[in-house]
């Protein structure tokens, strides 16, 4: 029990509702973490991996119906439906509590209730906030140990204040029919039942740090964003910080942990955060960002020593793997890790795997949870209580056509417009159709906790308060030629694009003004040592009039969904884009 009367009263209320066998208040010590691990090894929740090659690493297998975020069962519960907006599922708070409290009734019978006070953000930072998660899952408690600053440090930050985000979670019976993830922005409350998957159960992550925090940030005048944070070191040793938003499968983690191919010139990328940025305006009008998390909850498939050697080094120790395959040597394996699958491989469901089965050995959404502190590229400033100063904001998405390699917005308002209309191409595995553009503004579509029309207005308002707003860019590593081959090598060579962005921040960098923004000239990007298809840079830095006109029509349909909640500035920018495009000959 804590010394905080408000917190104790809420915990008592949850005990009466869920009726656990025992209650454990988490302290956040290393001994407590090891005890959680031993408990799960004994009951089969975890499998010990090869301790010689992967010390303190373990494998968890989820229920087959519980392997990803369930967006269709995720609700924003505001009094007025329009406050949730057209991109969120909505349920009235009273209805939500009536329906779901019945599922929580006695849900923890025979189980231990873990009370997890946790701090989102660096210790000692005025930007950090406290959450308290109640759960009956030792797996959740162990992952929260890695992903947050947990236990006594959070209680010390909270003191006797009632300013914390309560989150009640229970595995329930893991039935999809009785699974709900409910957010109550007006109460700063989260309820989650029926799932043990990270995005649904680790309530400090998407639930608090994005959905609720985005709503809180709008009220308090800051921003909670689905963004990585990196520091780009130049040859003189000066580090410039950038925040970037990428929808899934668009290269986010690889950028956050990039191994620079221009290291010989002195350019290096430092990792501040890989997923979430909380951004505030300081006393001098500078935008600053902190990473509210303490760990990485990354997707395993596709991660390898060739695509992301930093991530592979990070997850060698002290890592919980979820739904990956298991080799006979007791090591984790997944598609894309490199090399052929070994004989005797056990799939993510615990069955012997064979190629003939036609199934993936590791689940496509299999994960690793690893401490950020052991990332080789972690920035020395990653826990700076003041945050790092942001000089550039980058929008990125997977687009095989139309969107150039890199472009710079004319100004803050135009940059917000570019982010608001951002879309990424879907894949056949996910939708049955290749190349369909799904609008995902600022990569926040699944995570904005209120009406996105108001969200765009908040971005515009923030820009007016900034003394020197960060420059805003859009990037696309995935352009293809007519033969379907990538025009740009990507991965570590993306440092060449960041180098141009850095030049633009400092007032240099060759650029041409076009209908869609400032584009680099064909010779502006450093391509020394690269072998590119003929005419690649010309194609990567040109304006596809027809493609952008089609895109503008698609944006218009998307914007119309927000009615009068869409800021007039967005419509003005949309009209301006079409007018400029129409002036292009041909």
C-alpha positions as CSV (number, residue, x, y, z in Angstrom):
1,X,0.0,0.0,0.0
2,X,1.1,3.6,-0.7
3,X,0.8,6.7,1.4
4,X,-1.5,8.3,-1.2
5,X,-5.1,8.2,0.0
6,X,-6.6,8.7,-3.4
7,X,-4.6,5.8,-4.9
8,X,-5.3,3.5,-2.0
9,X,-9.0,4.1,-2.3
10,X,-9.0,3.3,-6.0
11,X,-7.0,0.1,-5.4
12,X,-9.5,-0.9,-2.7
13,X,-12.3,-0.3,-5.1
14,X,-10.7,-2.6,-7.7
15,X,-10.0,-5.3,-5.1
16,X,-13.7,-5.3,-4.2
17,X,-14.7,-5.5,-7.9
18,X,-12.2,-8.2,-9.1
19,X,-11.8,-10.2,-5.9
20,X,-8.2,-11.4,-6.2
21,X,-6.6,-14.0,-4.0
22,X,-3.8,-11.7,-3.0
23,X,-2.5,-8.2,-3.8
24,X,1.2,-7.3,-4.6
25,X,2.3,-3.7,-4.7
26,X,5.3,-3.6,-7.2
27,X,8.4,-1.9,-6.0
28,X,10.4,-2.0,-9.2
29,X,13.4,-3.7,-7.8
30,X,15.6,-6.2,-9.8
31,X,14.8,-8.9,-7.2
32,X,11.1,-8.4,-7.8
33,X,11.6,-8.8,-11.6
34,X,13.6,-12.0,-11.1
35,X,10.8,-13.3,-8.8
36,X,8.2,-12.6,-11.5
37,X,10.3,-14.4,-14.0
38,X,10.7,-17.5,-11.7
39,X,6.9,-17.5,-11.1
40,X,6.2,-17.6,-14.8
41,X,8.9,-20.2,-15.5
42,X,7.3,-22.5,-12.9
43,X,3.7,-22.1,-14.3
44,X,4.8,-22.3,-17.9
45,X,4.0,-18.7,-18.8
46,X,7.7,-18.3,-19.9
47,X,10.2,-20.7,-21.4
48,X,13.9,-20.1,-20.6
49,X,16.0,-19.5,-23.7
50,X,19.7,-20.5,-24.1
51,X,21.3,-18.7,-21.3
52,X,24.8,-18.8,-22.8
53,X,23.8,-17.0,-26.0
54,X,20.8,-15.1,-24.7
55,X,21.4,-14.4,-21.0
56,X,18.2,-13.5,-19.0
57,X,16.1,-14.0,-22.1
58,X,12.7,-15.8,-22.2
59,X,9.9,-16.8,-24.5
60,X,6.2,-16.2,-24.0
61,X,3.5,-17.7,-26.1
62,X,0.2,-15.9,-26.4
63,X,-3.2,-17.5,-26.8
64,X,-3.8,-17.9,-30.6
65,X,-6.7,-15.4,-30.5
66,X,-4.6,-12.7,-28.6
67,X,-1.7,-11.7,-30.8
68,X,-2.2,-8.0,-31.8
69,X,-4.0,-4.8,-31.0
70,X,-7.7,-5.1,-31.4
71,X,-8.6,-1.8,-32.9
72,X,-12.3,-2.9,-33.5
73,X,-12.6,-3.5,-29.7
74,X,-10.8,-0.3,-28.7
75,X,-13.1,2.6,-27.7
76,X,-12.9,6.2,-26.8
77,X,-15.6,6.9,-24.2
78,X,-16.5,10.6,-24.2
79,X,-19.8,12.1,-23.2
80,X,-20.3,13.5,-26.7
81,X,-19.7,11.1,-29.6
82,X,-18.3,13.9,-31.8
83,X,-15.5,14.5,-29.3
84,X,-14.2,11.1,-30.2
85,X,-14.5,11.9,-33.9
86,X,-15.1,9.7,-37.0
87,X,-11.8,7.8,-36.8
88,X,-12.4,6.3,-33.4
89,X,-14.8,3.7,-32.1
90,X,-17.1,5.4,-29.5
91,X,-19.1,4.2,-26.6
92,X,-20.9,6.4,-24.0
93,X,-19.0,6.3,-20.6
94,X,-22.1,5.1,-18.7
95,X,-22.8,2.3,-21.2
96,X,-19.1,1.2,-21.3
97,X,-18.9,0.9,-17.5
98,X,-22.2,-0.9,-17.2
99,X,-21.2,-3.5,-19.9
100,X,-17.6,-4.0,-18.8
101,X,-17.9,-3.8,-15.0
102,X,-19.8,-7.1,-15.2
103,X,-16.8,-8.7,-16.9
104,X,-14.5,-7.4,-14.2
105,X,-16.7,-8.8,-11.5
106,X,-14.7,-11.5,-9.8
107,X,-12.3,-11.7,-12.8
108,X,-9.2,-12.1,-10.6
109,X,-10.5,-14.9,-8.3
110,X,-7.6,-17.3,-7.5
111,X,-5.1,-14.8,-9.0
112,X,-2.6,-12.3,-7.7
113,X,-3.4,-8.6,-8.3
114,X,-0.3,-6.6,-9.2
115,X,-0.5,-2.9,-8.4
116,X,2.1,-1.2,-10.7
117,X,2.9,2.5,-10.1
118,X,4.9,3.6,-13.1
119,X,6.5,6.8,-14.4
120,X,6.3,7.8,-18.0
121,X,9.3,10.1,-18.8
122,X,12.7,10.7,-17.2
123,X,13.1,10.7,-13.5
124,X,13.0,14.3,-12.2
125,X,11.4,15.8,-15.3
126,X,8.5,18.2,-15.0
127,X,7.2,16.6,-18.2
128,X,6.9,13.1,-16.7
129,X,3.6,11.7,-15.5
130,X,2.5,8.9,-13.3
131,X,0.2,6.0,-14.1
132,X,-0.9,3.1,-12.0
133,X,-1.8,-0.2,-13.7
134,X,-3.7,-2.9,-11.8
135,X,-3.3,-6.3,-13.5
136,X,-3.6,-10.1,-12.8
137,X,-0.9,-10.9,-15.4
138,X,2.7,-11.5,-14.2
139,X,3.7,-11.2,-17.9
140,X,2.3,-7.7,-18.0
141,X,4.1,-6.8,-14.7
142,X,7.4,-8.1,-16.0
143,X,7.1,-6.2,-19.3
144,X,6.1,-3.0,-17.4
145,X,9.4,-3.4,-15.5
146,X,11.2,-3.1,-18.8
147,X,9.0,-0.6,-20.5
148,X,8.6,2.0,-17.7
149,X,10.3,3.4,-14.6
150,X,8.3,1.4,-12.2
151,X,7.5,1.1,-8.5
152,X,8.8,3.3,-5.7
153,X,10.3,5.9,-8.1
154,X,6.8,6.6,-9.5
155,X,5.3,6.8,-6.0
156,X,7.9,9.3,-5.0
157,X,7.2,11.4,-8.1
158,X,3.4,11.3,-7.3
159,X,3.6,12.1,-3.6
160,X,0.2,12.9,-2.2
161,X,-1.1,14.2,-5.6
162,X,-4.2,12.8,-7.2
163,X,-2.7,13.5,-10.7
164,X,-2.2,9.9,-11.9
165,X,-3.7,7.8,-14.7
166,X,-5.4,4.7,-13.3
167,X,-5.6,1.7,-15.5
168,X,-7.5,-1.5,-14.7
169,X,-6.5,-4.7,-16.6
170,X,-7.5,-8.3,-16.3
171,X,-6.9,-11.2,-18.6
172,X,-10.5,-12.4,-17.9
173,X,-11.0,-15.5,-19.9
174,X,-9.1,-14.2,-23.0
175,X,-12.3,-14.5,-25.0
176,X,-12.5,-12.1,-28.0
177,X,-16.2,-11.9,-27.3
178,X,-15.5,-10.4,-23.9
179,X,-12.5,-8.2,-24.9
180,X,-12.6,-4.5,-24.5
181,X,-10.0,-1.7,-24.3
182,X,-11.8,1.4,-23.1
183,X,-10.4,4.9,-22.7
184,X,-12.2,7.6,-20.7
185,X,-10.4,10.9,-21.5
186,X,-12.6,13.0,-19.3
187,X,-11.6,10.9,-16.3
188,X,-8.1,10.0,-17.4
189,X,-9.0,6.3,-17.0
190,X,-8.3,3.1,-18.9
191,X,-10.1,-0.2,-18.6
192,X,-8.8,-3.3,-20.5
193,X,-10.1,-6.8,-20.2
194,X,-9.8,-10.1,-22.2
195,X,-6.3,-9.6,-23.7
196,X,-2.7,-10.1,-22.6
197,X,-1.2,-8.7,-25.7
198,X,1.2,-5.8,-25.2
199,X,-0.7,-3.0,-27.0
200,X,-3.9,-4.0,-25.2
201,X,-2.4,-4.9,-21.8
202,X,0.7,-2.7,-21.2
203,X,-1.5,0.3,-20.4
204,X,1.4,2.7,-20.1
205,X,2.2,2.4,-23.8
206,X,-0.5,3.2,-26.4
207,X,-3.4,3.6,-24.0
208,X,-1.8,6.2,-21.7
209,X,1.2,7.5,-23.6
210,X,-0.8,8.2,-26.8
211,X,-4.6,7.9,-26.5
212,X,-5.0,9.5,-23.1
213,X,-1.9,11.6,-23.3
214,X,-2.9,13.2,-26.6
215,X,-6.1,14.4,-25.0
216,X,-4.3,15.6,-21.9
217,X,-1.7,17.3,-24.0
218,X,-4.3,19.3,-25.9
219,X,-5.8,20.5,-22.6
220,X,-2.4,21.4,-21.2
221,X,-0.7,22.8,-24.3
222,X,1.8,20.1,-25.3
223,X,1.9,17.1,-27.7
224,X,1.9,13.3,-27.3
225,X,3.0,11.8,-30.6
226,X,3.6,8.5,-32.3
227,X,7.2,9.5,-33.1
228,X,10.8,8.3,-32.9
229,X,13.4,10.8,-31.7
230,X,16.9,10.7,-33.0
231,X,20.0,12.9,-32.8
232,X,22.1,13.4,-35.9
233,X,25.8,14.0,-35.1
234,X,27.8,15.9,-37.7
235,X,31.5,15.8,-38.4
236,X,32.1,18.6,-35.9
237,X,30.4,16.6,-33.2
238,X,27.3,18.8,-32.9
239,X,24.1,16.8,-32.5
240,X,20.8,18.0,-34.1
241,X,17.6,16.4,-32.9
242,X,14.7,15.3,-35.1
243,X,11.3,13.7,-34.4
244,X,9.7,11.4,-37.1
245,X,6.3,9.8,-37.5
246,X,6.0,6.6,-39.6
247,X,3.0,4.3,-40.0
248,X,3.7,0.5,-39.6
249,X,6.0,-1.1,-42.2
250,X,7.4,2.3,-43.2
251,X,10.9,2.0,-41.7
252,X,10.4,3.6,-38.3
253,X,12.6,1.3,-36.1
254,X,15.3,1.1,-38.7
255,X,15.6,4.9,-38.8
256,X,15.6,5.1,-35.0
257,X,18.6,2.7,-34.8
258,X,20.3,3.5,-38.1
259,X,23.8,2.5,-38.8
260,X,25.1,5.3,-40.9
261,X,26.9,4.6,-44.2
262,X,28.4,8.1,-43.9
263,X,30.2,7.3,-40.7
264,X,33.5,7.8,-42.5
265,X,32.4,11.4,-43.0
266,X,31.5,11.7,-39.3
267,X,27.7,11.4,-39.5
268,X,26.2,9.2,-36.8
269,X,22.6,8.7,-35.5
270,X,21.9,8.5,-31.8
271,X,18.6,6.9,-30.5
272,X,16.5,8.9,-28.0
273,X,13.3,7.0,-28.6
274,X,11.8,4.5,-31.1
275,X,8.1,5.0,-30.8
276,X,6.6,7.8,-28.7
277,X,7.6,11.5,-28.2
278,X,6.1,13.9,-25.6
279,X,6.9,17.4,-26.9
280,X,6.6,20.6,-24.9
281,X,7.4,24.3,-25.5
282,X,10.0,25.5,-23.1
283,X,10.4,29.0,-21.6
284,X,12.3,30.2,-24.6
285,X,9.8,29.0,-27.2
286,X,11.8,26.0,-28.2
287,X,10.1,22.7,-28.9
288,X,11.6,19.9,-26.7
289,X,10.9,16.2,-26.7
290,X,11.2,13.4,-24.1
291,X,10.8,9.7,-24.7
292,X,8.3,8.6,-22.1
293,X,9.3,5.0,-22.3
294,X,12.2,3.0,-20.8
295,X,12.3,0.1,-23.2
296,X,11.6,-1.1,-26.8
297,X,8.5,-3.2,-27.7
298,X,9.6,-4.1,-31.2
299,X,8.4,-6.3,-34.0
300,X,10.8,-9.2,-34.5
301,X,10.1,-10.5,-38.1
302,X,12.3,-8.7,-40.6
303,X,14.8,-7.7,-38.0
304,X,18.3,-9.0,-38.7
305,X,21.9,-8.1,-38.6
306,X,21.6,-6.7,-42.1
307,X,18.5,-4.7,-41.7
308,X,18.9,-3.5,-38.1
309,X,22.2,-4.6,-36.4
310,X,21.6,-2.2,-33.5
311,X,18.3,-3.9,-32.6
312,X,19.8,-7.3,-32.8
313,X,22.6,-6.3,-30.4
314,X,20.0,-4.7,-28.1
315,X,17.9,-7.9,-27.7
316,X,20.8,-10.3,-27.0
317,X,20.2,-10.1,-23.2
318,X,17.5,-9.2,-20.6
319,X,14.7,-9.6,-23.2
320,X,11.3,-11.1,-23.2
321,X,10.3,-12.5,-26.6
322,X,6.7,-13.0,-27.5
323,X,5.4,-15.5,-30.2
324,X,8.7,-16.1,-31.9
325,X,9.8,-19.6,-33.0
326,X,12.2,-21.7,-30.9
327,X,15.3,-23.5,-32.3
328,X,16.5,-26.8,-31.0
329,X,19.4,-24.9,-29.4
330,X,16.9,-22.9,-27.4
331,X,17.3,-19.6,-29.3
332,X,14.7,-17.3,-30.8
333,X,14.0,-17.4,-34.5
334,X,11.8,-15.6,-36.9
335,X,11.3,-15.0,-40.6
336,X,13.8,-12.5,-41.9
337,X,16.4,-13.1,-39.1
338,X,18.8,-14.4,-41.8
339,X,19.6,-17.9,-42.9
340,X,17.4,-21.0,-43.4
341,X,15.2,-22.2,-40.6
342,X,17.0,-25.0,-38.7
343,X,15.6,-28.5,-38.5
344,X,13.5,-29.2,-35.5
345,X,12.2,-25.7,-35.3
346,X,9.2,-25.2,-32.9
347,X,6.7,-22.6,-34.1
348,X,5.1,-19.8,-32.1
349,X,2.2,-22.0,-31.0
350,X,4.5,-24.7,-29.6
351,X,4.3,-27.2,-32.5
352,X,7.0,-28.7,-34.7
353,X,7.3,-26.5,-37.8
354,X,7.7,-27.6,-41.4
355,X,7.9,-25.7,-44.7
356,X,5.1,-27.9,-46.0
357,X,2.7,-26.5,-43.4
358,X,2.5,-23.2,-45.3
359,X,2.5,-21.3,-42.0
360,X,4.9,-18.8,-40.5
361,X,7.2,-20.2,-37.8
362,X,7.0,-16.9,-35.9
363,X,3.8,-14.9,-35.7
364,X,4.0,-11.9,-38.1
365,X,3.4,-9.6,-35.1
366,X,5.9,-11.4,-32.8
367,X,7.7,-9.1,-30.4
368,X,10.7,-8.4,-28.2
369,X,10.7,-6.3,-25.0
370,X,14.2,-5.0,-24.2
371,X,15.6,-2.2,-22.0
372,X,16.5,1.0,-23.9
373,X,19.6,1.4,-21.7
374,X,21.4,-1.5,-23.4
375,X,20.9,-0.2,-27.0
376,X,24.4,0.5,-28.4
377,X,23.2,3.7,-30.1
378,X,21.3,5.1,-27.1
379,X,21.9,8.8,-26.8
380,X,23.6,10.3,-23.7
381,X,20.6,12.7,-23.6
382,X,17.9,10.1,-23.8
383,X,16.9,10.6,-20.1
384,X,17.6,14.4,-20.0
385,X,14.8,15.8,-17.8
386,X,14.6,18.9,-20.0
387,X,14.1,16.9,-23.1
388,X,16.1,17.4,-26.4
389,X,15.5,20.4,-28.7
390,X,13.7,19.4,-31.9
391,X,14.9,21.1,-35.1
392,X,13.0,19.0,-37.6
393,X,9.8,17.0,-37.8
394,X,9.7,14.3,-40.5
395,X,6.6,12.5,-41.9
396,X,7.4,9.2,-43.6
397,X,5.3,6.5,-45.2
398,X,5.6,3.6,-47.7
399,X,4.6,4.8,-51.2
400,X,5.8,3.1,-54.3
401,X,4.7,6.1,-56.5
402,X,4.1,9.8,-56.4
403,X,5.7,10.9,-53.1
404,X,9.4,12.1,-53.6
405,X,12.4,10.8,-51.7
406,X,12.3,13.9,-49.6
407,X,10.5,17.2,-49.6
408,X,10.4,20.2,-47.2
409,X,7.2,22.0,-46.3
410,X,6.9,25.7,-47.1
411,X,6.2,26.6,-43.5
412,X,4.6,25.1,-40.3
413,X,1.0,25.3,-41.6
414,X,1.9,23.6,-44.8
415,X,3.8,21.0,-42.9
416,X,0.8,20.3,-40.7
417,X,-1.2,19.9,-43.9
418,X,1.3,17.4,-45.3
419,X,1.0,15.4,-42.1
420,X,-2.7,15.5,-42.0
421,X,-3.1,14.0,-45.4
422,X,-0.3,11.4,-45.0
423,X,-1.1,7.9,-46.3
424,X,0.7,4.6,-46.5
425,X,0.2,1.7,-48.9
426,X,-1.3,-1.5,-47.6
427,X,0.1,-4.9,-48.4
428,X,-1.6,-8.0,-49.8
429,X,-1.1,-9.9,-46.6
430,X,-3.0,-7.4,-44.6
431,X,-5.8,-6.3,-46.9
432,X,-5.9,-8.6,-50.0
433,X,-5.0,-5.6,-52.2
434,X,-1.6,-4.1,-52.9
435,X,-1.0,-0.4,-53.1
436,X,-4.2,0.8,-51.6
437,X,-3.5,4.1,-49.8
438,X,-4.8,4.2,-46.2
439,X,-4.8,7.7,-44.7
440,X,-2.9,7.8,-41.4
441,X,-2.4,11.4,-40.3
442,X,0.8,11.9,-38.5
443,X,0.8,8.1,-38.0
444,X,-1.7,8.7,-35.3
445,X,-5.0,7.4,-36.7
446,X,-5.2,4.4,-34.2
447,X,-3.8,6.4,-31.3
448,X,-5.4,9.9,-31.2
449,X,-7.7,10.0,-28.2
450,X,-10.1,12.7,-29.5
451,X,-11.5,14.1,-32.7
452,X,-8.7,14.4,-35.3
453,X,-10.1,17.6,-36.7
454,X,-9.4,19.1,-33.3
455,X,-6.0,17.4,-33.3
456,X,-5.0,19.2,-36.5
457,X,-6.1,22.5,-35.0
458,X,-3.9,21.7,-31.9
459,X,-0.9,21.3,-34.2
460,X,-1.6,24.6,-35.9
461,X,-2.0,26.3,-32.5
462,X,1.3,24.9,-31.2
463,X,3.1,26.3,-34.2
464,X,1.9,29.8,-33.4
465,X,3.5,29.5,-29.9
466,X,6.9,28.4,-31.1
467,X,9.6,31.1,-31.4
468,X,11.4,29.1,-34.2
469,X,9.2,26.2,-35.3
470,X,11.1,23.1,-36.5
471,X,11.2,22.7,-40.2
472,X,8.8,19.9,-41.4
473,X,9.8,17.3,-44.1
474,X,8.3,14.3,-45.7
475,X,10.3,11.3,-46.8
476,X,9.7,8.1,-48.7
477,X,12.3,5.4,-48.9
478,X,10.0,3.1,-51.0
479,X,9.7,4.7,-54.5
480,X,9.9,2.2,-57.3
481,X,10.5,2.5,-61.1
482,X,8.3,1.1,-63.9
483,X,10.0,-2.3,-63.5
484,X,8.9,-2.5,-59.8
485,X,12.5,-2.1,-58.5
486,X,13.3,0.3,-55.6
487,X,14.9,3.5,-56.7
488,X,16.6,4.2,-53.4
489,X,18.7,1.7,-51.3
490,X,17.2,2.7,-47.9
491,X,18.5,1.5,-44.5
492,X,21.8,3.0,-43.6
493,X,21.9,5.1,-46.8
494,X,18.9,7.1,-45.5
495,X,21.6,9.1,-43.6
496,X,22.2,10.8,-46.9
497,X,18.6,12.3,-46.8
498,X,19.1,13.3,-43.2
499,X,22.3,15.0,-44.2
500,X,20.3,17.2,-46.7
501,X,17.7,17.9,-44.0
502,X,20.4,19.0,-41.7
503,X,21.8,21.3,-44.4
504,X,18.3,22.8,-44.8
505,X,18.0,23.4,-41.1
506,X,21.2,25.3,-41.2
507,X,20.2,27.5,-44.2
508,X,21.9,25.5,-46.9
509,X,21.2,22.5,-49.1
510,X,20.3,22.8,-52.8
511,X,16.6,23.0,-53.3
512,X,13.9,23.9,-55.8
513,X,10.5,25.4,-55.0
514,X,7.7,23.3,-56.5
515,X,4.0,22.9,-56.3
516,X,4.2,20.5,-53.5
517,X,7.1,22.0,-51.4
518,X,10.9,22.4,-51.6
519,X,12.5,19.5,-53.3
520,X,16.3,18.8,-53.4
521,X,17.8,19.3,-56.8
522,X,18.9,16.1,-58.6
523,X,22.5,16.7,-57.4
524,X,21.7,17.9,-53.9
525,X,21.8,14.5,-52.1
526,X,25.2,13.0,-51.4
527,X,25.2,9.8,-53.6
528,X,29.0,9.2,-53.6
529,X,29.6,5.5,-53.6
530,X,26.0,4.5,-54.6
531,X,25.0,2.6,-57.7
532,X,21.6,3.8,-58.6
533,X,19.3,3.0,-61.6
534,X,19.7,5.4,-64.5
535,X,17.8,8.6,-63.9
536,X,16.9,7.6,-60.3
537,X,17.6,10.9,-58.6
538,X,15.8,12.9,-61.3
539,X,12.7,10.7,-60.7
540,X,13.1,10.8,-56.9
541,X,13.1,14.6,-56.9
542,X,10.4,15.4,-59.5
543,X,6.7,16.2,-59.1
544,X,4.2,13.7,-60.4
545,X,1.3,16.0,-61.3
546,X,-1.2,13.3,-62.0
547,X,-0.4,11.3,-58.9
548,X,-0.7,14.4,-56.7
549,X,-4.0,15.4,-58.3
550,X,-5.4,11.9,-57.6
551,X,-4.0,12.2,-54.0
552,X,-5.6,15.6,-53.5
553,X,-9.0,14.1,-54.4
554,X,-8.5,11.3,-52.0
555,X,-7.5,13.7,-49.2
556,X,-10.7,15.7,-49.9
557,X,-12.8,12.7,-49.3
558,X,-10.9,12.0,-46.0
559,X,-11.1,15.6,-44.8
560,X,-14.9,15.7,-45.5
561,X,-15.4,13.1,-42.7
562,X,-14.5,15.8,-40.1
563,X,-17.2,18.3,-41.1
564,X,-16.8,21.6,-39.4
565,X,-14.2,20.3,-37.0
566,X,-11.6,20.4,-39.8
567,X,-9.6,23.6,-39.5
568,X,-10.1,26.1,-42.3
569,X,-6.3,26.3,-42.7
570,X,-6.3,22.7,-43.9
571,X,-8.8,23.4,-46.5
572,X,-6.8,26.5,-47.6
573,X,-3.7,24.4,-48.0
574,X,-5.6,21.8,-49.9
575,X,-7.0,24.4,-52.3
576,X,-3.5,25.9,-52.7
577,X,-2.0,22.6,-53.6
578,X,-4.6,21.9,-56.3
579,X,-4.2,25.5,-57.7
580,X,-0.4,25.1,-57.9
581,X,-0.7,21.6,-59.5
582,X,-3.0,22.9,-62.2
583,X,-0.4,25.5,-63.2
584,X,2.1,22.7,-64.1
585,X,2.1,22.2,-67.9
586,X,0.9,18.8,-69.2
